Each structure stands twice: as C-alpha cells, then as structure tokens.
Amino acid sequence: MEGKKVIGTLTESTVLEVWHREGGILDISTPVRDLMTKDVIQDIQPNATVEDARKVMIKKRLTALLILHGGLPIGILTKYDLLNHVTSWL
C-alpha cells in the first residue's frame, strides 16, 4: 500500500525464489517493497459469490483474488480457500 492505493504483490513464489537464490537465507529485515512485483492481483468485491470468484480464477488462471472494500484491501481469497469451502461439504 502507498497511501490508500495497492501498489504491488508479494507472492509465495517470489519469497521462495529469493530464499533459494540467497542460499536458503532470507533476511527478515528486507522491505517487502524490495521483493514484491509491481503487478497488483485481480480484485473482487466482498459481496461477490463463491461462484463469481471461481469463474474469475478459472477464466484468468489466477491463484488468488484481492478483496477490496472502498478501494482498500480487506482480504485475500485463494484457490485453497475455495477448495476448502467445497470440500467442507463432504
């Protein structure tokens, strides 16, 4: 965030790549800004349905959606969240 604007994304993949590149050492004092990409993940409104989220993830081949309310992030919905939701019915 910069002010009230989302300016980038830090992914698991990026953290693992840096950790591997640095020989298994990840400096915990490294600013997130130094690791994040400038790409902002796709957002979805909090009143969207699970089916809406599933369709967006499949169509755009995404693993996560940023949940925004009033332009500010209030959560992240991942493919694992969706799978957990579906399997909780079993």
PDB file as gemmi writes it, atoms N, CA and C in Angstrom:
CRYST1    1.000    1.000    1.000  90.00  90.00  90.00 P 1                      
ATOM      1  N   MET A   1       0.847  -1.179   0.000  1.00  0.00           N  
ATOM      2  CA  MET A   1       0.000   0.000   0.000  1.00  0.00           C  
ATOM      3  C   MET A   1       0.891   1.240   0.000  1.00  0.00           C  
ATOM      4  N   GLU A   2       0.436   2.185  -0.737  1.00  0.00           N  
ATOM      5  CA  GLU A   2       1.049   3.504  -0.690  1.00  0.00           C  
ATOM      6  C   GLU A   2      -0.112   4.475  -0.541  1.00  0.00           C  
ATOM      7  N   GLY A   3      -0.233   5.016   0.644  1.00  0.00           N  
ATOM      8  CA  GLY A   3      -1.430   5.793   0.937  1.00  0.00           C  
ATOM      9  C   GLY A   3      -2.616   4.847   0.965  1.00  0.00           C  
ATOM     10  N   LYS A   4      -3.587   5.104   0.100  1.00  0.00           N  
ATOM     11  CA  LYS A   4      -4.753   4.231   0.006  1.00  0.00           C  
ATOM     12  C   LYS A   4      -4.761   3.446  -1.297  1.00  0.00           C  
ATOM     13  N   LYS A   5      -3.598   3.251  -1.888  1.00  0.00           N  
ATOM     14  CA  LYS A   5      -3.510   2.558  -3.166  1.00  0.00           C  
ATOM     15  C   LYS A   5      -2.643   1.307  -3.051  1.00  0.00           C  
ATOM     16  N   VAL A   6      -3.159   0.209  -3.597  1.00  0.00           N  
ATOM     17  CA  VAL A   6      -2.378  -1.029  -3.657  1.00  0.00           C  
ATOM     18  C   VAL A   6      -1.359  -0.850  -4.775  1.00  0.00           C  
ATOM     19  N   ILE A   7      -0.076  -1.071  -4.463  1.00  0.00           N  
ATOM     20  CA  ILE A   7       0.977  -0.799  -5.451  1.00  0.00           C  
ATOM     21  C   ILE A   7       1.759  -2.033  -5.880  1.00  0.00           C  
ATOM     22  N   GLY A   8       1.426  -3.192  -5.339  1.00  0.00           N  
ATOM     23  CA  GLY A   8       2.167  -4.385  -5.734  1.00  0.00           C  
ATOM     24  C   GLY A   8       1.700  -5.609  -4.990  1.00  0.00           C  
ATOM     25  N   THR A   9       2.371  -6.719  -5.314  1.00  0.00           N  
ATOM     26  CA  THR A   9       2.000  -8.003  -4.737  1.00  0.00           C  
ATOM     27  C   THR A   9       3.250  -8.779  -4.354  1.00  0.00           C  
ATOM     28  N   LEU A  10       3.220  -9.391  -3.197  1.00  0.00           N  
ATOM     29  CA  LEU A  10       4.285 -10.298  -2.778  1.00  0.00           C  
ATOM     30  C   LEU A  10       3.706 -11.696  -2.783  1.00  0.00           C  
ATOM     31  N   THR A  11       4.307 -12.585  -3.577  1.00  0.00           N  
ATOM     32  CA  THR A  11       3.780 -13.944  -3.699  1.00  0.00           C  
ATOM     33  C   THR A  11       4.688 -14.947  -3.009  1.00  0.00           C  
ATOM     34  N   GLU A  12       4.118 -16.109  -2.730  1.00  0.00           N  
ATOM     35  CA  GLU A  12       4.898 -17.211  -2.154  1.00  0.00           C  
ATOM     36  C   GLU A  12       6.058 -17.561  -3.083  1.00  0.00           C  
ATOM     37  N   SER A  13       5.769 -17.583  -4.373  1.00  0.00           N  
ATOM     38  CA  SER A  13       6.792 -17.945  -5.364  1.00  0.00           C  
ATOM     39  C   SER A  13       7.988 -17.011  -5.295  1.00  0.00           C  
ATOM     40  N   THR A  14       7.731 -15.726  -5.186  1.00  0.00           N  
ATOM     41  CA  THR A  14       8.821 -14.757  -5.116  1.00  0.00           C  
ATOM     42  C   THR A  14       9.654 -14.966  -3.859  1.00  0.00           C  
ATOM     43  N   VAL A  15       8.988 -15.173  -2.742  1.00  0.00           N  
ATOM     44  CA  VAL A  15       9.713 -15.400  -1.483  1.00  0.00           C  
ATOM     45  C   VAL A  15      10.580 -16.651  -1.602  1.00  0.00           C  
ATOM     46  N   LEU A  16      10.024 -17.732  -2.144  1.00  0.00           N  
ATOM     47  CA  LEU A  16      10.792 -18.970  -2.299  1.00  0.00           C  
ATOM     48  C   LEU A  16      11.954 -18.804  -3.274  1.00  0.00           C  
ATOM     49  N   GLU A  17      11.752 -18.048  -4.345  1.00  0.00           N  
ATOM     50  CA  GLU A  17      12.835 -17.802  -5.306  1.00  0.00           C  
ATOM     51  C   GLU A  17      13.986 -17.043  -4.653  1.00  0.00           C  
ATOM     52  N   VAL A  18      13.665 -16.001  -3.910  1.00  0.00           N  
ATOM     53  CA  VAL A  18      14.700 -15.211  -3.236  1.00  0.00           C  
ATOM     54  C   VAL A  18      15.412 -16.068  -2.198  1.00  0.00           C  
ATOM     55  N   TRP A  19      14.657 -16.834  -1.448  1.00  0.00           N  
ATOM     56  CA  TRP A  19      15.221 -17.708  -0.426  1.00  0.00           C  
ATOM     57  C   TRP A  19      16.193 -18.697  -1.059  1.00  0.00           C  
ATOM     58  N   HIS A  20      15.808 -19.288  -2.181  1.00  0.00           N  
ATOM     59  CA  HIS A  20      16.680 -20.234  -2.886  1.00  0.00           C  
ATOM     60  C   HIS A  20      17.922 -19.522  -3.438  1.00  0.00           C  
ATOM     61  N   ARG A  21      17.706 -18.383  -4.073  1.00  0.00           N  
ATOM     62  CA  ARG A  21      18.809 -17.621  -4.678  1.00  0.00           C  
ATOM     63  C   ARG A  21      19.838 -17.200  -3.632  1.00  0.00           C  
ATOM     64  N   GLU A  22      19.378 -16.930  -2.441  1.00  0.00           N  
ATOM     65  CA  GLU A  22      20.260 -16.465  -1.370  1.00  0.00           C  
ATOM     66  C   GLU A  22      20.826 -17.624  -0.548  1.00  0.00           C  
ATOM     67  N   GLY A  23      20.736 -18.828  -1.067  1.00  0.00           N  
ATOM     68  CA  GLY A  23      21.323 -19.978  -0.389  1.00  0.00           C  
ATOM     69  C   GLY A  23      20.583 -20.419   0.856  1.00  0.00           C  
ATOM     70  N   GLY A  24      19.267 -20.255   0.854  1.00  0.00           N  
ATOM     71  CA  GLY A  24      18.470 -20.698   1.991  1.00  0.00           C  
ATOM     72  C   GLY A  24      18.401 -19.695   3.118  1.00  0.00           C  
ATOM     73  N   ILE A  25      18.853 -18.486   2.842  1.00  0.00           N  
ATOM     74  CA  ILE A  25      18.805 -17.433   3.866  1.00  0.00           C  
ATOM     75  C   ILE A  25      17.914 -16.311   3.342  1.00  0.00           C  
ATOM     76  N   LEU A  26      16.955 -15.914   4.143  1.00  0.00           N  
ATOM     77  CA  LEU A  26      16.079 -14.805   3.787  1.00  0.00           C  
ATOM     78  C   LEU A  26      16.176 -13.773   4.896  1.00  0.00           C  
ATOM     79  N   ASP A  27      16.745 -12.635   4.561  1.00  0.00           N  
ATOM     80  CA  ASP A  27      16.935 -11.558   5.541  1.00  0.00           C  
ATOM     81  C   ASP A  27      15.572 -11.000   5.943  1.00  0.00           C  
ATOM     82  N   ILE A  28      15.182 -11.204   7.179  1.00  0.00           N  
ATOM     83  CA  ILE A  28      13.858 -10.775   7.635  1.00  0.00           C  
ATOM     84  C   ILE A  28      13.707  -9.257   7.707  1.00  0.00           C  
ATOM     85  N   SER A  29      14.804  -8.528   7.575  1.00  0.00           N  
ATOM     86  CA  SER A  29      14.702  -7.066   7.597  1.00  0.00           C  
ATOM     87  C   SER A  29      14.531  -6.488   6.191  1.00  0.00           C  
ATOM     88  N   THR A  30      14.494  -7.355   5.170  1.00  0.00           N  
ATOM     89  CA  THR A  30      14.296  -6.888   3.799  1.00  0.00           C  
ATOM     90  C   THR A  30      12.904  -6.280   3.662  1.00  0.00           C  
ATOM     91  N   PRO A  31      12.808  -5.054   3.147  1.00  0.00           N  
ATOM     92  CA  PRO A  31      11.487  -4.453   2.951  1.00  0.00           C  
ATOM     93  C   PRO A  31      10.678  -5.225   1.913  1.00  0.00           C  
ATOM     94  N   VAL A  32       9.398  -5.368   2.154  1.00  0.00           N  
ATOM     95  CA  VAL A  32       8.512  -6.058   1.210  1.00  0.00           C  
ATOM     96  C   VAL A  32       8.618  -5.414  -0.167  1.00  0.00           C  
ATOM     97  N   ARG A  33       8.755  -4.107  -0.222  1.00  0.00           N  
ATOM     98  CA  ARG A  33       8.852  -3.381  -1.489  1.00  0.00           C  
ATOM     99  C   ARG A  33       9.980  -3.933  -2.363  1.00  0.00           C  
ATOM    100  N   ASP A  34      11.051  -4.432  -1.735  1.00  0.00           N  
ATOM    101  CA  ASP A  34      12.184  -4.968  -2.488  1.00  0.00           C  
ATOM    102  C   ASP A  34      11.889  -6.335  -3.107  1.00  0.00           C  
ATOM    103  N   LEU A  35      10.870  -7.016  -2.617  1.00  0.00           N  
ATOM    104  CA  LEU A  35      10.552  -8.356  -3.098  1.00  0.00           C  
ATOM    105  C   LEU A  35       9.293  -8.409  -3.968  1.00  0.00           C  
ATOM    106  N   MET A  36       8.396  -7.464  -3.788  1.00  0.00           N  
ATOM    107  CA  MET A  36       7.114  -7.533  -4.487  1.00  0.00           C  
ATOM    108  C   MET A  36       7.236  -7.168  -5.956  1.00  0.00           C  
ATOM    109  N   THR A  37       6.253  -7.643  -6.707  1.00  0.00           N  
ATOM    110  CA  THR A  37       6.158  -7.245  -8.108  1.00  0.00           C  
ATOM    111  C   THR A  37       5.274  -6.003  -8.173  1.00  0.00           C  
ATOM    112  N   LYS A  38       5.368  -5.298  -9.253  1.00  0.00           N  
ATOM    113  CA  LYS A  38       4.525  -4.108  -9.438  1.00  0.00           C  
ATOM    114  C   LYS A  38       3.107  -4.496  -9.862  1.00  0.00           C  
ATOM    115  N   ASP A  39       2.933  -5.770 -10.216  1.00  0.00           N  
ATOM    116  CA  ASP A  39       1.609  -6.244 -10.615  1.00  0.00           C  
ATOM    117  C   ASP A  39       0.712  -6.343  -9.388  1.00  0.00           C  
ATOM    118  N   VAL A  40      -0.499  -5.871  -9.535  1.00  0.00           N  
ATOM    119  CA  VAL A  40      -1.477  -5.970  -8.457  1.00  0.00           C  
ATOM    120  C   VAL A  40      -2.437  -7.086  -8.847  1.00  0.00           C  
ATOM    121  N   ILE A  41      -2.676  -8.013  -7.930  1.00  0.00           N  
ATOM    122  CA  ILE A  41      -3.547  -9.129  -8.271  1.00  0.00           C  
ATOM    123  C   ILE A  41      -4.979  -8.645  -8.500  1.00  0.00           C  
ATOM    124  N   GLN A  42      -5.686  -9.415  -9.289  1.00  0.00           N  
ATOM    125  CA  GLN A  42      -7.083  -9.122  -9.622  1.00  0.00           C  
ATOM    126  C   GLN A  42      -7.890  -8.930  -8.343  1.00  0.00           C  
ATOM    127  N   ASP A  43      -8.794  -7.967  -8.366  1.00  0.00           N  
ATOM    128  CA  ASP A  43      -9.620  -7.757  -7.177  1.00  0.00           C  
ATOM    129  C   ASP A  43     -11.046  -8.207  -7.430  1.00  0.00           C  
ATOM    130  N   ILE A  44     -11.751  -8.370  -6.334  1.00  0.00           N  
ATOM    131  CA  ILE A  44     -13.160  -8.765  -6.356  1.00  0.00           C  
ATOM    132  C   ILE A  44     -13.837  -8.077  -5.173  1.00  0.00           C  
ATOM    133  N   GLN A  45     -15.095  -7.784  -5.329  1.00  0.00           N  
ATOM    134  CA  GLN A  45     -15.841  -7.112  -4.268  1.00  0.00           C  
ATOM    135  C   GLN A  45     -16.245  -8.109  -3.176  1.00  0.00           C  
ATOM    136  N   PRO A  46     -16.380  -7.665  -1.948  1.00  0.00           N  
ATOM    137  CA  PRO A  46     -16.714  -8.578  -0.855  1.00  0.00           C  
ATOM    138  C   PRO A  46     -18.091  -9.225  -0.981  1.00  0.00           C  
ATOM    139  N   ASN A  47     -18.984  -8.628  -1.765  1.00  0.00           N  
ATOM    140  CA  ASN A  47     -20.321  -9.217  -1.923  1.00  0.00           C  
ATOM    141  C   ASN A  47     -20.395 -10.182  -3.105  1.00  0.00           C  
ATOM    142  N   ALA A  48     -19.267 -10.440  -3.769  1.00  0.00           N  
ATOM    143  CA  ALA A  48     -19.245 -11.425  -4.859  1.00  0.00           C  
ATOM    144  C   ALA A  48     -19.496 -12.816  -4.273  1.00  0.00           C  
ATOM    145  N   THR A  49     -20.064 -13.682  -5.085  1.00  0.00           N  
ATOM    146  CA  THR A  49     -20.331 -15.044  -4.623  1.00  0.00           C  
ATOM    147  C   THR A  49     -19.095 -15.923  -4.819  1.00  0.00           C  
ATOM    148  N   VAL A  50     -19.126 -17.078  -4.185  1.00  0.00           N  
ATOM    149  CA  VAL A  50     -18.057 -18.065  -4.368  1.00  0.00           C  
ATOM    150  C   VAL A  50     -17.978 -18.449  -5.842  1.00  0.00           C  
ATOM    151  N   GLU A  51     -19.129 -18.583  -6.479  1.00  0.00           N  
ATOM    152  CA  GLU A  51     -19.155 -18.931  -7.906  1.00  0.00           C  
ATOM    153  C   GLU A  51     -18.536 -17.823  -8.749  1.00  0.00           C  
ATOM    154  N   ASP A  52     -18.797 -16.560  -8.412  1.00  0.00           N  
ATOM    155  CA  ASP A  52     -18.169 -15.441  -9.127  1.00  0.00           C  
ATOM    156  C   ASP A  52     -16.648 -15.547  -9.030  1.00  0.00           C  
ATOM    157  N   ALA A  53     -16.162 -15.797  -7.823  1.00  0.00           N  
ATOM    158  CA  ALA A  53     -14.713 -15.898  -7.598  1.00  0.00           C  
ATOM    159  C   ALA A  53     -14.128 -17.066  -8.374  1.00  0.00           C  
ATOM    160  N   ARG A  54     -14.818 -18.198  -8.347  1.00  0.00           N  
ATOM    161  CA  ARG A  54     -14.342 -19.379  -9.076  1.00  0.00           C  
ATOM    162  C   ARG A  54     -14.230 -19.091 -10.570  1.00  0.00           C  
ATOM    163  N   LYS A  55     -15.247 -18.454 -11.131  1.00  0.00           N  
ATOM    164  CA  LYS A  55     -15.247 -18.143 -12.567  1.00  0.00           C  
ATOM    165  C   LYS A  55     -14.086 -17.218 -12.942  1.00  0.00           C  
ATOM    166  N   VAL A  56     -13.853 -16.197 -12.138  1.00  0.00           N  
ATOM    167  CA  VAL A  56     -12.753 -15.259 -12.415  1.00  0.00           C  
ATOM    168  C   VAL A  56     -11.414 -15.986 -12.334  1.00  0.00           C  
ATOM    169  N   MET A  57     -11.232 -16.799 -11.298  1.00  0.00           N  
ATOM    170  CA  MET A  57      -9.971 -17.522 -11.135  1.00  0.00           C  
ATOM    171  C   MET A  57      -9.706 -18.461 -12.309  1.00  0.00           C  
ATOM    172  N   ILE A  58     -10.744 -19.171 -12.754  1.00  0.00           N  
ATOM    173  CA  ILE A  58     -10.567 -20.101 -13.869  1.00  0.00           C  
ATOM    174  C   ILE A  58     -10.305 -19.341 -15.170  1.00  0.00           C  
ATOM    175  N   LYS A  59     -11.122 -18.346 -15.436  1.00  0.00           N  
ATOM    176  CA  LYS A  59     -11.002 -17.588 -16.691  1.00  0.00           C  
ATOM    177  C   LYS A  59      -9.630 -16.937 -16.832  1.00  0.00           C  
ATOM    178  N   LYS A  60      -9.129 -16.375 -15.740  1.00  0.00           N  
ATOM    179  CA  LYS A  60      -7.866 -15.636 -15.794  1.00  0.00           C  
ATOM    180  C   LYS A  60      -6.674 -16.434 -15.270  1.00  0.00           C  
ATOM    181  N   ARG A  61      -6.927 -17.712 -14.908  1.00  0.00           N  
ATOM    182  CA  ARG A  61      -5.872 -18.594 -14.398  1.00  0.00           C  
ATOM    183  C   ARG A  61      -5.151 -17.989 -13.186  1.00  0.00           C  
ATOM    184  N   LEU A  62      -5.937 -17.577 -12.215  1.00  0.00           N  
ATOM    185  CA  LEU A  62      -5.412 -16.938 -11.015  1.00  0.00           C  
ATOM    186  C   LEU A  62      -5.406 -17.910  -9.844  1.00  0.00           C  
ATOM    187  N   THR A  63      -4.522 -17.665  -8.904  1.00  0.00           N  
ATOM    188  CA  THR A  63      -4.488 -18.479  -7.690  1.00  0.00           C  
ATOM    189  C   THR A  63      -5.038 -17.714  -6.483  1.00  0.00           C  
ATOM    190  N   ALA A  64      -5.290 -16.423  -6.664  1.00  0.00           N  
ATOM    191  CA  ALA A  64      -5.803 -15.616  -5.560  1.00  0.00           C  
ATOM    192  C   ALA A  64      -6.504 -14.373  -6.099  1.00  0.00           C  
ATOM    193  N   LEU A  65      -7.397 -13.853  -5.292  1.00  0.00           N  
ATOM    194  CA  LEU A  65      -8.086 -12.601  -5.588  1.00  0.00           C  
ATOM    195  C   LEU A  65      -7.971 -11.685  -4.376  1.00  0.00           C  
ATOM    196  N   LEU A  66      -7.763 -10.419  -4.640  1.00  0.00           N  
ATOM    197  CA  LEU A  66      -7.703  -9.415  -3.584  1.00  0.00           C  
ATOM    198  C   LEU A  66      -9.116  -8.903  -3.354  1.00  0.00           C  
ATOM    199  N   ILE A  67      -9.560  -8.926  -2.116  1.00  0.00           N  
ATOM    200  CA  ILE A  67     -10.900  -8.446  -1.792  1.00  0.00           C  
ATOM    201  C   ILE A  67     -10.794  -6.990  -1.365  1.00  0.00           C  
ATOM    202  N   LEU A  68     -11.456  -6.125  -2.127  1.00  0.00           N  
ATOM    203  CA  LEU A  68     -11.410  -4.693  -1.857  1.00  0.00           C  
ATOM    204  C   LEU A  68     -12.763  -4.195  -1.381  1.00  0.00           C  
ATOM    205  N   HIS A  69     -12.723  -3.262  -0.460  1.00  0.00           N  
ATOM    206  CA  HIS A  69     -13.924  -2.579   0.005  1.00  0.00           C  
ATOM    207  C   HIS A  69     -13.585  -1.101   0.081  1.00  0.00           C  
ATOM    208  N   GLY A  70     -14.284  -0.310  -0.696  1.00  0.00           N  
ATOM    209  CA  GLY A  70     -13.985   1.124  -0.739  1.00  0.00           C  
ATOM    210  C   GLY A  70     -12.581   1.392  -1.254  1.00  0.00           C  
ATOM    211  N   GLY A  71     -12.083   0.510  -2.116  1.00  0.00           N  
ATOM    212  CA  GLY A  71     -10.752   0.669  -2.691  1.00  0.00           C  
ATOM    213  C   GLY A  71      -9.616   0.178  -1.814  1.00  0.00           C  
ATOM    214  N   LEU A  72      -9.941  -0.269  -0.609  1.00  0.00           N  
ATOM    215  CA  LEU A  72      -8.916  -0.756   0.313  1.00  0.00           C  
ATOM    216  C   LEU A  72      -9.005  -2.270   0.472  1.00  0.00           C  
ATOM    217  N   PRO A  73      -7.853  -2.947   0.561  1.00  0.00           N  
ATOM    218  CA  PRO A  73      -7.878  -4.406   0.723  1.00  0.00           C  
ATOM    219  C   PRO A  73      -8.375  -4.802   2.111  1.00  0.00           C  
ATOM    220  N   ILE A  74      -9.277  -5.782   2.107  1.00  0.00           N  
ATOM    221  CA  ILE A  74      -9.778  -6.298   3.382  1.00  0.00           C  
ATOM    222  C   ILE A  74      -9.530  -7.798   3.499  1.00  0.00           C  
ATOM    223  N   GLY A  75      -8.981  -8.398   2.443  1.00  0.00           N  
ATOM    224  CA  GLY A  75      -8.697  -9.819   2.495  1.00  0.00           C  
ATOM    225  C   GLY A  75      -8.175 -10.350   1.177  1.00  0.00           C  
ATOM    226  N   ILE A  76      -7.776 -11.606   1.219  1.00  0.00           N  
ATOM    227  CA  ILE A  76      -7.330 -12.313   0.026  1.00  0.00           C  
ATOM    228  C   ILE A  76      -8.054 -13.653   0.009  1.00  0.00           C  
ATOM    229  N   LEU A  77      -8.604 -13.995  -1.137  1.00  0.00           N  
ATOM    230  CA  LEU A  77      -9.263 -15.280  -1.329  1.00  0.00           C  
ATOM    231  C   LEU A  77      -8.367 -16.108  -2.238  1.00  0.00           C  
ATOM    232  N   THR A  78      -7.940 -17.268  -1.761  1.00  0.00           N  
ATOM    233  CA  THR A  78      -7.049 -18.115  -2.558  1.00  0.00           C  
ATOM    234  C   THR A  78      -7.801 -19.323  -3.112  1.00  0.00           C  
ATOM    235  N   LYS A  79      -7.162 -19.992  -4.063  1.00  0.00           N  
ATOM    236  CA  LYS A  79      -7.763 -21.219  -4.606  1.00  0.00           C  
ATOM    237  C   LYS A  79      -7.909 -22.253  -3.495  1.00  0.00           C  
ATOM    238  N   TYR A  80      -7.029 -22.235  -2.521  1.00  0.00           N  
ATOM    239  CA  TYR A  80      -7.117 -23.163  -1.395  1.00  0.00           C  
ATOM    240  C   TYR A  80      -8.343 -22.858  -0.533  1.00  0.00           C  
ATOM    241  N   ASP A  81      -8.670 -21.578  -0.399  1.00  0.00           N  
ATOM    242  CA  ASP A  81      -9.883 -21.206   0.333  1.00  0.00           C  
ATOM    243  C   ASP A  81     -11.118 -21.774  -0.362  1.00  0.00           C  
ATOM    244  N   LEU A  82     -11.147 -21.651  -1.694  1.00  0.00           N  
ATOM    245  CA  LEU A  82     -12.285 -22.175  -2.449  1.00  0.00           C  
ATOM    246  C   LEU A  82     -12.371 -23.691  -2.323  1.00  0.00           C  
ATOM    247  N   LEU A  83     -11.238 -24.363  -2.464  1.00  0.00           N  
ATOM    248  CA  LEU A  83     -11.230 -25.830  -2.345  1.00  0.00           C  
ATOM    249  C   LEU A  83     -11.644 -26.274  -0.949  1.00  0.00           C  
ATOM    250  N   ASN A  84     -11.184 -25.565   0.057  1.00  0.00           N  
ATOM    251  CA  ASN A  84     -11.563 -25.873   1.434  1.00  0.00           C  
ATOM    252  C   ASN A  84     -13.062 -25.702   1.631  1.00  0.00           C  
ATOM    253  N   HIS A  85     -13.608 -24.650   1.041  1.00  0.00           N  
ATOM    254  CA  HIS A  85     -15.038 -24.392   1.151  1.00  0.00           C  
ATOM    255  C   HIS A  85     -15.843 -25.528   0.513  1.00  0.00           C  
ATOM    256  N   VAL A  86     -15.441 -25.942  -0.658  1.00  0.00           N  
ATOM    257  CA  VAL A  86     -16.140 -27.012  -1.374  1.00  0.00           C  
ATOM    258  C   VAL A  86     -16.016 -28.345  -0.632  1.00  0.00           C  
ATOM    259  N   THR A  87     -14.821 -28.663  -0.172  1.00  0.00           N  
ATOM    260  CA  THR A  87     -14.627 -29.954   0.491  1.00  0.00           C  
ATOM    261  C   THR A  87     -15.220 -29.994   1.890  1.00  0.00           C  
ATOM    262  N   SER A  88     -15.529 -28.858   2.463  1.00  0.00           N  
ATOM    263  CA  SER A  88     -16.130 -28.849   3.799  1.00  0.00           C  
ATOM    264  C   SER A  88     -17.544 -29.407   3.768  1.00  0.00           C  
ATOM    265  N   TRP A  89     -18.124 -29.483   2.593  1.00  0.00           N  
ATOM    266  CA  TRP A  89     -19.474 -30.037   2.450  1.00  0.00           C  
ATOM    267  C   TRP A  89     -19.442 -31.557   2.456  1.00  0.00           C  
ATOM    268  N   LEU A  90     -18.286 -32.140   2.210  1.00  0.00           N  
ATOM    269  CA  LEU A  90     -18.208 -33.600   2.074  1.00  0.00           C  
ATOM    270  C   LEU A  90     -18.221 -34.297   3.418  1.00  0.00           C  
TER     271      LEU A  90                                                      
END                                                                             
